[in-house]
Amino acid sequence: MLASNIRSNYIIATLSGINIVRMTIIKFAILTIGAKSKKHRKLQADSLDMILKIELI
């Protein structure tokens, strides 16, 4: 799940010229700061993916 998620983000990010490393670091920083339970972390990861993909379009 996580690997395919990162792979799709990588493809999207490289196509739009965004630095994938920076994007991933920001993403995991937000997840580790904000998420308390695993379920919450999963929901946050999904919503963050949506935000990143919207920003990339």
GIURDA-V784629 format. One line per field, one symbol per residue. ss: DSSP state (2 for helix, 1 for strand, 0 for the rest). burial: 1 if it has 16 or more other ideal C-beta (glycine too) atoms within 10 Angstrom, else 0. Layout:
BEGIN
ss=???
burial=???
END
This chain:
BEGIN
ss=022222222222222200022222222222222200022222222222222222220
burial=000000001001100000000010001000000000000000011001000100000
END
